[in-house]
Amino acid sequence: SWQVLPRDHADGHQRLDLTGVATLSAALLLLVVPLILGRDEGWPAWTWVCLAASVPVFVLFVLGERRLAARGGCPLITLPLLCRPPVSLALMSQAATRATYFAILFVLALYLQMGLGKSPTYSGLALVSWVAAFGIAGPLLARVSERAQRLAAPIGSLVLAAGFAGIAAATASGAGGGAELMILLGVGGLGYGAAFSGTLAHLTSTVTDQYAADVSGLFNTTLQVGGALGVAVFGTVYLDLASQPGTAAATHGFAVTTLALAATAGVAGVLAQLALRRTTTMPQLPPGNSGDARPQRTESTRT
């Protein structure tokens, strides 16, 4: 890359917002750590203190970013971009779908191994259909019409919800650990792949090239936070429901948890559709004044 790719000359006026990095990192730690460790620790007082403290720290981060932008600096997050409905709704949708994906990775392993007594190899291979279906979603979308591509995010989320609902029904009926599970996981993987690709395409088409780096950072941060919260929240739900030993408790816990995942994926589909209906294009900002700019609606597209 060093030999072949053109050299990228950095803008000497831009500096990393170290204060924003520290504040946002602290806020995320205060939110995620107690959610992940709270149940195992018995929800001691420090977990609730951390959760409550995360709120003012997030507020402090937003205020700090606004002050930095008002001074003409380069904030860590372009808040006017994040506040635009086409962007914020799409990011919330992707956070929800990502949460269900990480949750099923965690909960499925517990259910198959501790609940049904399957081997680690079996629980790992059970996800092959999900991964394979996720991989073919992108190439399939490239072959459909432009309108279908625009609707990939909401439709994919609904397919994902249908897959989780099917898993819940199959588990409740006593067929949740065999071929039916593999097939339904494939349905979920196909839906998640379509939602992932559709959301990314929507975000990149909603903003101009000036905001490509901002959208990339927001998208990847959303994936990480959504995944961590998914494991923490839905993992806690399953472990509470399957706290008693035996297959019956594990089956009940897995059925209820996957039903909750289906509802979450359905909400993600609604958010994705709302993001499409509110689509606008972010205007180009004057050079050197990105911190003071505010979004203006220059183009409107209804799907």
Buried (B, 14 or more C-beta within 10 A) or exposed (E): EEEEEEEEEEEEEEEEBEBBEEBBEBBBEBBBBBBBBBBEEEEEEBBEEBBEBBEEBBEBBBEBBBEBBEEEBBBBBBBBBBEBEBBBBBBBBBBBBBBBBBBBBBBBBBBBBBBBEBEEEEBBEBBEBBEBBBEEBBEBBEEEEEEBBBBBBBBBBBBBBBBBBBBBBBBBEEEBBEEBBBBBBBBBBBBBBBBBBBBBBBBBEBBEEBBEEBBEEBBEBBBBBBBBBBBBBBBBBBBEBBEEEEBEBBBBBBBBBBBBBBBBBBBBBBBBBBBBBBBBBBBEBEEEEBBEBEBEEEEEBEE
